Amino acid sequence: MRAALIILVGLTVSGCTSTGGFLAPDDAPQSAYGSFLAGRYAGASRDLDASSEYYAEALEQAPGSALITGRAFLASLMAGDFDRADDTARAAAQGEDGARLARLYLLAADLAGGTVEPLQGEPADPFGAMVASVIEDWKTVRGSRARALEAAETPGGGPFALSGHLAVHRALLFESARDYERAEQAYRAASGSIDLHDFTTVLYGEFLERRGRRADAIALYQGRLAQTGEREDPEVAAALDRVRNGRRAPRFPRAEEAAARAIFAPSALLTSQAPVDYTALYLRLVQRLDPDFARNTMALGAMLEGLDLLDAAVEAYESLDRGAFAADAAVQAAWLEYRQGRTGAALDRARDLAAATRGEGPRLLLADMLRASDRCEEAAEIYRAVHAEREAAGREVDWHVPYFAGLCLQRTEGWAAAEPWLVAALDAAPDEPRVLNHLGYNWIVIGERVEEGFDLVARAAELAPENGAILDSLGWGHFKQGRIEDAVLWLERAIERSPEDPTINWHLGDAYAASGRTLEARFQWNRALELDPDPREQALLERRLEFGLSAGPADLE
């Protein structure tokens, strides 16, 4: 998917020479060529803002280049630089690179009140044609009930018209036309036909609020929150709070806002059929229609994060500084800052969030950062406090909390302190492979509940058959119970999936040694030493190589 992004936006650095179809030095002024290459390099380095800037500089030097124009448009759109995208979209729409998206962008910018004019003609691909049809509908129906009704009754969109993807579009059109009975039918159809239930719940609930049906809206929101349990959608929760407190119903969306919501549903679901970068570009298109559409911005941030465009993702999250998604967005932004290596700043941000809100999400974020920074004493204190608060409030146990508490306590206080927490995590999530594996493996290694531990790791292997660490636990369980041939079989499978894991290499070496395959055992032990094992494993491996398996120790607790 990352490769698809690089191909689409033209950000690769390979082949950046004067041949191979790229802009040659002789085709434009040297400064244009240098800016072009700088734009490609910046994009390949995941710096979207710099890439957009360099392509714009190249275009100033070579304004007639169709290649630079297309790349400049796509780079500015992916970066969310809509001023530059407005400037380059019309020329890009007449070229090859990004032409289809540029045509759609011109339609969106025009509906949103931009200064650009759309071009005649529709995109050739069915999905683009559907998006164009939605935007054209909302441009046509603006202020006209009759046109809204006609558009709702005869939706465009080609093969998408009857697929359920346009149910949101039709619902909004019917409501715009004040055909409230068919609008409600369409809102219900949207809830049942697309897998964005929180989104469609909010749309339907807002319709009910506008119709004065507050009790029905409350029942709808409560029903959705009951389905999602602890991981409730913040916008659904905020809507329920709004209705309960008698606040005003949200107004009906403006034309560009309605188009954004109609396009969001199929665009957000596009990832199952297209690369993530393609979806991100469409979500940017939605953002051009309605920059205040918070659910779209959250989805866009997640898409950019998945593409490893972390600075752009942080920027998206930080733009959500108010509203229902503000807390979740702040947590995501802090975590991405931590992932980028800005540990101190990220911890400061997480501490500020936790202190300001006392919310569970920010506190668990801080605990996760502390745990990942080997500050397990502080992390364990937070995990235990959150778990105690949940129990006192009678709330469902989130298995992550006792699981991570157990991991931290094992490091700081030993297995006796950790075991009850891991058992509690297993009680809360009996089919979670990570919990099954960690608890089962430790029972095997300690040697007190080997058969029970083996049953747990066997179940984990059933649930996650491609996880090398879990297959290692299963193989080690066989080894500890004297089934050497089975141990070799499972450990070989484990090392195929995780060849760089020193523990698995050590375990396979032991299994080979126990089966008389001394040469292969020494190879695996040496290989494990090359993979930077922890100090205790290193000492064990060195002893194995000097004295053999029988000299011990048998295991490490």
C-alpha positions as CSV (number, residue, x, y, z in Angstrom):
1,M,0.0,0.0,0.0
2,R,2.9,2.3,0.7
3,A,4.3,1.5,-2.7
4,A,1.0,2.4,-4.3
5,L,1.2,5.8,-2.6
6,I,4.6,6.4,-4.0
7,I,3.5,5.4,-7.5
8,L,0.4,7.5,-7.3
9,V,1.8,10.7,-6.0
10,G,5.1,10.3,-7.9
11,L,7.3,10.5,-4.8
12,T,9.9,7.7,-5.4
13,V,13.5,8.5,-5.6
14,S,14.6,5.5,-7.6
15,G,15.4,6.3,-11.2
16,C,15.7,10.1,-10.6
17,T,18.0,10.6,-13.6
18,S,17.7,12.3,-16.9
19,T,16.2,9.2,-18.5
20,G,13.5,6.7,-17.7
21,G,10.5,9.0,-18.5
22,F,11.1,11.6,-15.7
23,L,11.7,15.3,-16.2
24,A,15.1,15.6,-17.9
25,P,17.4,18.5,-17.3
26,D,17.2,19.5,-20.9
27,D,13.4,19.7,-20.7
28,A,13.1,22.6,-18.3
29,P,15.4,25.1,-16.4
30,Q,17.8,23.4,-14.1
31,S,16.1,25.0,-11.1
32,A,12.8,23.3,-12.1
33,Y,14.6,20.0,-12.4
34,G,16.2,20.3,-9.0
35,S,12.9,21.3,-7.3
36,F,11.2,18.4,-9.0
37,L,13.7,15.9,-7.7
38,A,13.6,17.6,-4.3
39,G,9.8,17.1,-4.3
40,R,10.2,13.5,-5.1
41,Y,12.7,13.0,-2.4
42,A,10.7,14.8,0.2
43,G,7.7,12.7,-0.6
44,A,9.7,9.5,-0.4
45,S,10.8,10.7,3.0
46,R,7.2,11.1,4.1
47,D,7.4,14.9,4.2
48,L,4.2,15.9,2.4
49,D,4.4,19.6,3.1
50,A,8.0,19.9,1.8
51,S,7.0,17.8,-1.3
52,S,4.1,20.1,-2.1
53,E,6.4,23.1,-1.7
54,Y,9.1,21.8,-4.0
55,Y,6.7,20.8,-6.7
56,A,5.1,24.2,-6.5
57,E,8.6,25.7,-7.0
58,A,9.3,23.4,-9.9
59,L,6.0,24.5,-11.5
60,E,6.8,28.2,-11.2
61,Q,10.0,27.5,-13.2
62,A,8.3,25.2,-15.8
63,P,4.6,26.2,-15.9
64,G,3.9,24.3,-19.1
65,S,5.0,20.9,-17.9
66,A,2.1,18.5,-17.7
67,L,4.2,16.1,-15.7
68,I,5.1,18.6,-13.0
69,T,1.5,20.0,-12.9
70,G,0.0,16.5,-12.3
71,R,2.6,15.7,-9.6
72,A,2.2,19.1,-8.0
73,F,-1.6,18.7,-7.8
74,L,-1.5,15.2,-6.3
75,A,1.2,16.2,-3.8
76,S,-0.7,19.3,-2.7
77,L,-4.0,17.3,-2.3
78,M,-2.3,14.6,-0.3
79,A,-0.8,17.3,1.9
80,G,-4.1,19.0,2.4
81,D,-2.7,22.2,0.8
82,F,-6.0,23.3,-0.8
83,D,-4.7,26.7,-2.0
84,R,-2.1,25.0,-4.1
85,A,-4.5,22.3,-5.2
86,D,-6.9,25.0,-6.4
87,D,-4.1,26.6,-8.4
88,T,-3.0,23.4,-10.1
89,A,-6.2,21.3,-10.4
90,R,-7.5,22.8,-13.7
91,A,-4.2,22.3,-15.5
92,A,-3.8,18.8,-14.0
93,A,-7.3,17.8,-15.1
94,Q,-6.2,18.4,-18.7
95,G,-3.1,16.2,-18.4
96,E,-2.5,12.5,-17.4
97,D,-1.2,12.3,-13.9
98,G,-4.1,12.8,-11.5
99,A,-6.5,14.0,-14.2
100,R,-9.5,12.1,-12.9
101,L,-9.0,13.2,-9.3
102,A,-8.4,16.8,-10.5
103,R,-11.7,16.8,-12.3
104,L,-13.5,15.7,-9.2
105,Y,-11.6,18.2,-7.1
106,L,-12.7,21.0,-9.4
107,L,-16.3,20.0,-8.9
108,A,-15.8,19.8,-5.1
109,A,-14.0,23.2,-4.9
110,D,-16.7,24.8,-7.0
111,L,-19.5,23.5,-4.7
112,A,-17.6,24.6,-1.7
113,G,-17.4,28.2,-3.0
114,G,-14.0,28.1,-4.5
115,T,-12.8,30.4,-7.3
116,V,-12.1,27.5,-9.7
117,E,-14.4,26.4,-12.5
118,P,-15.0,22.7,-13.2
119,L,-14.3,21.1,-16.6
120,Q,-16.9,19.4,-18.7
121,G,-16.9,15.6,-18.8
122,E,-16.9,13.0,-16.1
123,P,-14.2,10.6,-14.8
124,A,-14.0,7.4,-16.7
125,D,-13.9,5.1,-13.7
126,P,-17.3,4.1,-12.1
127,F,-16.3,5.2,-8.6
128,G,-15.3,8.6,-9.8
129,A,-18.5,8.9,-11.8
130,M,-20.5,8.2,-8.7
131,V,-18.7,10.9,-6.7
132,A,-19.1,13.4,-9.6
133,S,-22.8,12.5,-9.7
134,V,-23.2,13.2,-6.0
135,I,-21.5,16.6,-6.2
136,E,-23.5,17.6,-9.3
137,D,-26.7,16.7,-7.5
138,W,-26.0,19.0,-4.6
139,K,-24.9,21.8,-6.9
140,T,-28.2,21.4,-8.8
141,V,-30.6,21.1,-5.9
142,R,-29.2,24.0,-3.8
143,G,-32.3,25.8,-2.7
144,S,-34.7,23.8,-4.8
145,R,-37.1,21.3,-3.2
146,A,-38.3,20.0,-6.6
147,R,-34.8,19.4,-7.9
148,A,-33.9,17.7,-4.6
149,L,-36.8,15.3,-4.9
150,E,-36.0,14.6,-8.6
151,A,-32.4,13.8,-7.7
152,A,-33.4,11.5,-4.8
153,E,-35.9,9.6,-7.0
154,T,-33.5,9.1,-9.9
155,P,-30.0,8.8,-8.3
156,G,-27.0,8.7,-10.6
157,G,-23.9,6.8,-9.7
158,G,-24.1,3.9,-12.2
159,P,-23.5,0.5,-10.5
160,F,-23.3,2.2,-7.1
161,A,-26.9,3.6,-7.2
162,L,-28.4,0.4,-5.9
163,S,-25.5,-0.9,-3.8
164,G,-26.4,1.0,-0.6
165,H,-23.4,3.3,-0.9
166,L,-25.8,6.1,-2.0
167,A,-28.3,5.6,0.8
168,V,-26.9,8.5,2.8
169,H,-27.1,10.7,-0.3
170,R,-30.7,9.8,-1.0
171,A,-31.7,10.3,2.7
172,L,-30.2,13.8,2.7
173,L,-31.9,14.6,-0.6
174,F,-35.3,13.5,0.5
175,E,-34.9,15.5,3.7
176,S,-33.8,18.5,1.7
177,A,-37.0,18.1,-0.4
178,R,-39.0,17.8,2.9
179,D,-40.2,14.3,1.9
180,Y,-39.7,13.2,5.5
181,E,-41.3,9.7,5.2
182,R,-38.9,8.6,2.4
183,A,-36.0,10.4,4.1
184,E,-36.5,8.3,7.2
185,Q,-36.7,5.1,5.1
186,A,-33.5,6.0,3.4
187,Y,-31.7,6.8,6.7
188,R,-32.8,3.4,8.0
189,A,-31.6,1.8,4.8
190,A,-28.2,3.5,5.2
191,S,-27.9,2.0,8.7
192,G,-28.5,-1.5,7.4
193,S,-26.5,-1.4,4.2
194,I,-23.1,0.1,5.0
195,D,-20.7,-0.9,7.7
196,L,-20.4,2.6,9.3
197,H,-23.0,2.3,12.0
198,D,-21.8,5.1,14.2
199,F,-21.8,7.5,11.3
200,T,-25.3,6.5,10.1
201,T,-26.7,6.5,13.6
202,V,-25.6,10.1,14.1
203,L,-27.1,11.1,10.7
204,Y,-30.4,9.4,11.5
205,G,-30.5,10.6,15.0
206,E,-30.0,14.2,13.9
207,F,-32.9,13.8,11.5
208,L,-35.1,12.6,14.3
209,E,-34.0,15.6,16.5
210,R,-34.8,18.0,13.7
211,R,-38.3,16.5,13.5
212,G,-38.8,17.0,17.2
213,R,-38.7,13.3,18.0
214,R,-36.3,13.5,20.9
215,A,-37.4,10.3,22.6
216,D,-36.8,8.3,19.4
217,A,-33.4,10.0,19.0
218,I,-32.5,9.1,22.6
219,A,-33.6,5.4,22.0
220,L,-31.5,5.3,18.8
221,Y,-28.4,6.7,20.4
222,Q,-28.7,4.5,23.5
223,G,-29.2,1.4,21.4
224,R,-26.1,2.0,19.4
225,L,-24.0,2.7,22.6
226,A,-25.3,-0.5,24.1
227,Q,-24.1,-2.4,21.0
228,T,-20.6,-0.9,21.2
229,G,-20.1,-1.3,25.0
230,E,-17.0,0.2,26.4
231,R,-15.7,1.4,23.1
232,E,-18.4,3.9,22.5
233,D,-18.3,6.3,19.6
234,P,-17.7,9.8,21.0
235,E,-20.0,11.5,18.5
236,V,-22.9,9.1,19.4
237,A,-22.2,9.8,23.1
238,A,-22.1,13.5,22.5
239,A,-25.4,13.4,20.6
240,L,-27.1,11.5,23.4
241,D,-25.8,14.1,25.9
242,R,-27.1,16.9,23.7
243,V,-30.6,15.5,23.5
244,R,-30.8,14.6,27.2
245,N,-29.9,18.1,28.1
246,G,-32.4,19.7,25.8
247,R,-30.0,21.4,23.5
248,R,-30.9,22.5,20.0
249,A,-31.0,20.0,17.2
250,P,-28.2,20.3,14.6
251,R,-29.2,22.2,11.5
252,F,-29.6,20.5,8.2
253,P,-26.3,20.4,6.3
254,R,-25.5,23.0,3.6
255,A,-25.1,21.6,0.1
256,E,-21.4,21.2,0.3
257,E,-21.6,19.6,3.8
258,A,-24.3,17.2,2.6
259,A,-22.2,16.2,-0.4
260,A,-19.2,15.6,2.0
261,R,-21.3,13.2,4.1
262,A,-22.7,11.4,1.0
263,I,-19.2,10.9,-0.4
264,F,-17.6,10.0,3.0
265,A,-19.5,6.7,3.3
266,P,-18.2,5.1,0.0
267,S,-14.8,6.7,0.4
268,A,-14.2,5.4,3.9
269,L,-15.2,1.9,2.7
270,L,-12.9,2.1,-0.3
271,T,-10.0,0.6,1.5
272,S,-11.3,-3.0,1.0
273,Q,-11.1,-2.5,-2.8
274,A,-8.3,0.0,-3.3
275,P,-4.9,1.0,-1.8
276,V,-5.1,3.1,1.4
277,D,-3.4,6.1,-0.3
278,Y,-6.3,6.2,-2.9
279,T,-8.8,6.4,0.0
280,A,-6.8,9.1,1.7
281,L,-7.0,11.3,-1.4
282,Y,-10.7,10.9,-1.5
283,L,-11.0,11.8,2.1
284,R,-9.0,14.9,1.3
285,L,-11.6,15.6,-1.3
286,V,-14.3,15.3,1.3
287,Q,-12.3,17.6,3.5
288,R,-12.2,20.2,0.7
289,L,-16.0,20.1,0.7
290,D,-16.3,20.4,4.5
291,P,-13.1,21.0,6.5
292,D,-15.2,20.9,9.7
293,F,-16.4,17.4,9.2
294,A,-14.7,15.9,12.2
295,R,-15.5,12.2,11.6
296,N,-13.8,12.5,8.2
297,T,-10.8,14.2,9.7
298,M,-10.4,11.4,12.2
299,A,-10.7,8.8,9.4
300,L,-8.1,10.7,7.4
301,G,-5.7,10.8,10.3
302,A,-6.0,7.1,10.6
303,M,-5.3,6.6,6.9
304,L,-2.3,8.9,7.0
305,E,-1.0,7.1,10.0
306,G,-1.4,3.7,8.2
307,L,0.7,5.1,5.4
308,D,3.4,6.1,7.8
309,L,2.8,9.8,7.0
310,L,3.0,10.6,10.7
311,D,3.5,14.4,10.5
312,A,0.5,14.7,8.3
313,A,-1.5,12.5,10.6
314,V,-0.5,14.5,13.7
315,E,-1.6,17.7,11.9
316,A,-5.0,16.2,11.1
317,Y,-5.5,15.1,14.7
318,E,-4.3,18.4,16.1
319,S,-6.9,20.3,14.0
320,L,-9.6,18.5,16.0
321,D,-9.1,20.7,19.1
322,R,-12.8,20.9,19.9
323,G,-15.9,18.8,19.5
324,A,-16.7,15.2,20.1
325,F,-13.5,13.8,18.7
326,A,-11.1,16.2,20.4
327,A,-10.0,13.9,23.3
328,D,-9.5,10.9,21.0
329,A,-7.6,13.0,18.5
330,A,-5.3,14.5,21.2
331,V,-4.5,11.0,22.4
332,Q,-3.6,9.8,18.9
333,A,-1.5,12.9,18.3
334,A,0.5,12.3,21.5
335,W,1.0,8.7,20.7
336,L,2.3,9.5,17.1
337,E,4.7,12.0,18.6
338,Y,6.0,9.2,20.8
339,R,6.3,6.8,17.8
340,Q,8.4,9.5,16.0
341,G,11.0,9.4,18.8
342,R,10.0,12.6,20.5
343,T,9.7,10.7,23.8
344,G,10.1,13.6,26.2
345,A,7.6,15.9,24.4
346,A,5.2,13.1,24.0
347,L,5.3,12.1,27.7
348,D,4.8,15.8,28.6
349,R,1.8,16.0,26.3
350,A,0.3,12.8,27.7
351,R,0.8,14.0,31.3
352,D,-0.9,17.3,30.5
353,L,-3.8,15.4,28.9
354,A,-4.2,13.1,31.8
355,A,-4.0,15.9,34.3
356,A,-6.4,18.1,32.4
357,T,-9.2,15.6,31.8
358,R,-8.6,12.7,34.2
359,G,-10.1,10.7,31.4
360,E,-9.4,7.1,31.1
361,G,-8.0,7.3,27.5
362,P,-5.3,9.9,28.3
363,R,-4.3,8.1,31.5
364,L,-3.9,4.8,29.7
365,L,-2.0,6.6,26.9
366,L,0.4,7.8,29.5
367,A,0.7,4.4,31.0
368,D,1.4,2.8,27.6
369,M,4.2,5.4,27.0
370,L,5.7,4.8,30.4
371,R,5.6,1.0,29.8
372,A,7.2,1.3,26.4
373,S,9.9,3.5,28.0
374,D,10.8,0.9,30.6
375,R,9.2,2.9,33.4
376,C,7.0,0.1,34.5
377,E,6.6,1.1,38.1
378,E,4.7,4.3,37.1
379,A,2.8,2.5,34.4
380,A,1.6,-0.3,36.7
381,E,0.3,2.3,39.2
382,I,-1.9,3.8,36.5
383,Y,-3.1,0.5,35.2
384,R,-4.0,-0.7,38.7
385,A,-5.9,2.6,39.4
386,V,-7.9,2.5,36.2
387,H,-8.8,-1.2,36.8
388,A,-9.9,-0.4,40.4
389,E,-12.1,2.5,39.2
390,R,-13.7,0.2,36.6
391,E,-14.5,-2.4,39.2
392,A,-15.9,0.2,41.7
393,A,-18.1,1.6,39.0
394,G,-19.3,-1.9,38.0
395,R,-18.0,-1.5,34.4
396,E,-16.9,-4.2,32.1
397,V,-13.2,-5.2,32.5
398,D,-11.0,-4.1,29.5
399,W,-8.6,-7.0,29.3
400,H,-5.8,-4.6,28.1
401,V,-5.6,-3.0,31.5
402,P,-4.9,-6.1,33.7
403,Y,-2.8,-7.6,30.9
404,F,-0.4,-4.6,30.7
405,A,-0.5,-4.3,34.5
406,G,0.7,-7.9,34.6
407,L,3.5,-7.3,32.1
408,C,4.8,-4.4,34.1
409,L,4.5,-6.1,37.5
410,Q,6.4,-9.1,36.1
411,R,9.3,-6.8,35.2
412,T,9.3,-4.9,38.5
413,E,8.0,-7.3,41.2
414,G,8.2,-10.8,39.7
415,W,5.8,-13.5,38.6
416,A,3.9,-13.9,41.8
417,A,2.7,-10.2,41.6
418,A,2.0,-10.5,37.9
419,E,0.1,-13.8,37.8
420,P,-3.3,-12.6,39.3
421,W,-3.5,-9.8,36.8
422,L,-2.8,-12.0,33.8
423,V,-5.5,-14.4,35.1
424,A,-7.9,-11.5,35.4
425,A,-7.1,-10.6,31.8
426,L,-7.8,-14.2,30.7
427,D,-11.1,-14.1,32.5
428,A,-12.0,-10.9,30.6
429,A,-10.8,-12.2,27.2
430,P,-10.6,-16.0,27.1
431,D,-9.9,-16.0,23.4
432,E,-7.3,-13.3,23.2
433,P,-4.1,-14.9,21.8
434,R,-1.7,-12.5,23.5
435,V,-3.1,-13.3,26.9
436,L,-3.3,-17.0,26.3
437,N,0.2,-17.1,25.1
438,H,1.9,-15.0,27.8
439,L,0.1,-16.7,30.7
440,G,0.5,-20.2,29.2
441,Y,4.2,-19.8,28.4
442,N,5.1,-18.6,31.9
443,W,3.2,-21.5,33.4
444,I,5.2,-23.8,31.2
445,V,8.5,-22.2,32.0
446,I,7.9,-22.0,35.8
447,G,7.0,-25.7,35.7
448,E,4.1,-25.5,38.2
449,R,1.1,-25.7,35.8
450,V,2.7,-27.0,32.6
451,E,-0.3,-28.9,31.3
452,E,-2.7,-26.0,31.8
453,G,-0.1,-23.7,30.3
454,F,0.2,-26.0,27.3
455,D,-3.5,-25.9,26.8
456,L,-3.5,-22.1,26.7
457,V,-0.7,-21.8,24.2
458,A,-2.3,-24.5,22.0
459,R,-5.5,-22.5,22.0
460,A,-3.5,-19.4,21.2
461,A,-1.9,-21.2,18.2
462,E,-5.3,-22.1,16.9
463,L,-6.4,-18.5,17.0
464,A,-3.2,-17.0,15.6
465,P,-1.5,-19.8,13.5
466,E,0.9,-17.3,11.8
467,N,2.3,-15.8,15.0
468,G,5.9,-17.0,15.4
469,A,6.1,-16.2,19.1
470,I,2.9,-18.2,19.9
471,L,4.2,-21.2,17.8
472,D,7.4,-21.0,19.8
473,S,5.4,-21.2,23.0
474,L,3.7,-24.3,21.7
475,G,6.9,-25.9,20.6
476,W,8.5,-25.1,24.0
477,G,5.6,-26.7,25.7
478,H,6.1,-29.9,23.8
479,F,9.8,-29.7,24.7
480,K,9.2,-29.2,28.4
481,Q,6.9,-32.3,28.4
482,G,9.5,-34.5,26.6
483,R,7.9,-34.6,23.2
484,I,11.0,-33.7,21.3
485,E,9.9,-34.5,17.8
486,D,6.8,-32.4,18.2
487,A,8.9,-29.7,19.7
488,V,11.2,-29.6,16.6
489,L,8.2,-29.5,14.3
490,W,6.6,-26.5,15.9
491,L,9.8,-24.6,16.6
492,E,10.8,-25.0,13.0
493,R,7.4,-23.5,12.0
494,A,7.9,-20.7,14.5
495,I,11.4,-19.8,13.1
496,E,10.0,-19.7,9.6
497,R,7.7,-16.9,10.7
498,S,10.1,-15.1,13.1
499,P,13.6,-15.9,11.9
500,E,15.1,-12.9,13.7
501,D,13.9,-13.8,17.2
502,P,16.8,-14.9,19.4
503,T,14.5,-16.8,21.9
504,I,13.1,-19.0,19.1
505,N,16.5,-19.7,17.7
506,W,17.7,-20.7,21.2
507,H,14.7,-23.0,21.8
508,L,15.1,-24.7,18.4
509,G,18.8,-25.2,19.2
510,D,17.8,-27.0,22.5
511,A,15.3,-29.1,20.6
512,Y,17.9,-30.1,18.0
513,A,20.4,-30.9,20.8
514,A,17.9,-33.1,22.6
515,S,17.2,-35.0,19.4
516,G,20.9,-35.6,18.8
517,R,21.4,-33.1,16.0
518,T,24.4,-31.4,17.6
519,L,25.7,-29.5,14.6
520,E,22.3,-28.0,13.9
521,A,21.9,-27.1,17.6
522,R,25.2,-25.2,17.7
523,F,24.2,-23.4,14.5
524,Q,21.0,-22.2,16.1
525,W,22.7,-21.2,19.4
526,N,25.3,-19.2,17.5
527,R,22.5,-17.6,15.4
528,A,20.7,-16.6,18.5
529,L,23.8,-14.9,19.9
530,E,24.0,-12.8,16.7
531,L,20.5,-11.5,17.2
532,D,21.2,-9.4,20.3
533,P,19.6,-11.5,23.0
534,D,19.0,-10.1,26.5
535,P,21.9,-10.6,29.0
536,R,20.4,-13.7,30.7
537,E,19.8,-15.4,27.3
538,Q,23.3,-14.5,26.2
539,A,24.9,-16.1,29.2
540,L,22.8,-19.3,28.8
541,L,23.7,-19.5,25.1
542,E,27.4,-19.1,25.8
543,R,27.2,-21.9,28.3
544,R,25.4,-24.1,25.9
545,L,28.1,-23.6,23.3
546,E,30.8,-24.3,25.8
547,F,29.4,-27.2,27.8
548,G,26.3,-28.5,25.9
549,L,22.6,-28.8,26.7
550,S,23.1,-31.1,29.6
551,A,25.1,-28.6,31.6
552,G,22.0,-26.4,32.0
553,P,20.3,-24.3,33.0
554,A,17.2,-26.0,31.6
555,D,15.3,-22.7,31.2
556,L,15.1,-19.0,32.2
557,E,12.2,-18.0,34.5
